[in-house]
Amino acid sequence: MRVKVVLHSVLRERLPREARGRAELDLPAGSSVADAVRELGIAFRVTAAVNRQLEPDAQRVLAAGDELELFPPAGGG
């Protein structure tokens, strides 16, 4: 299945510059948010949104055509 991926902030560096933080990812049916994050080679915790809704459950199963947005951890204090 194919999902749209939008990477924000420093995560954009995971894709070629001309992609401007956007890509499509082919995943096996039944793949989760966590599976997509691993497929992108991201080894740290991120905040995810699926179809513009924050998704706290990394085990949420994605569907073909979903848009997955990933945000790096926020820092500060």
C-alpha positions in Angstrom: 0.0 0.0 0.0 1.1 3.5 -0.6 0.9 6.4 2.0 1.9 10.0 1.7 4.6 11.2 4.1 5.3 14.8 5.1 8.4 15.3 7.2 8.7 18.6 9.2 11.7 20.5 10.5 15.0 18.6 10.7 13.3 15.4 9.6 13.1 16.8 6.1 16.8 16.0 5.7 15.8 12.3 5.4 14.6 13.0 1.9 16.3 14.6 -1.1 16.2 18.4 -1.0 14.0 18.6 -4.1 11.3 16.5 -2.3 10.7 19.5 0.1 9.8 17.1 2.9 7.2 15.2 0.9 7.2 11.6 -0.4 5.2 8.5 -1.0 6.1 5.4 0.9 5.2 1.8 -0.2 4.5 -0.3 2.8 3.0 -3.8 3.3 -0.7 -3.9 4.1 -1.3 -3.7 7.8 1.8 -1.5 8.5 1.6 0.8 11.4 2.9 4.4 12.1 5.9 2.8 13.8 6.6 0.6 10.8 6.7 3.7 8.5 9.0 5.5 10.9 11.4 2.6 10.9 11.2 2.4 7.1 12.3 6.0 7.0 15.3 5.2 9.2 14.2 7.4 12.0 15.6 6.0 15.3 14.2 8.5 17.8 10.7 9.3 19.1 8.6 11.6 16.8 5.1 13.1 17.0 2.8 11.7 14.3 -0.4 12.9 12.7 -2.5 10.8 10.4 -4.8 12.6 8.0 -4.1 15.9 10.0 -5.1 14.4 13.3 -2.5 13.9 16.0 -1.9 10.1 16.5 -0.5 9.2 19.9 -0.6 5.4 19.1 2.5 4.4 17.1 0.8 1.0 16.5 -2.1 2.6 14.6 -2.5 0.7 11.3 -2.2 2.9 8.2 -4.5 2.6 5.2 -3.7 3.1 1.5 -3.8 6.8 0.8 -3.3 8.0 4.4 -1.2 11.1 4.9 1.4 10.6 7.7 3.0 13.7 9.0 6.1 13.4 11.3 7.4 16.1 13.6 10.7 15.9 15.6 10.7 16.1 19.4 10.1 19.5 20.8 12.7 20.9 23.1 12.9 23.8 25.5 11.7 24.6 28.9 
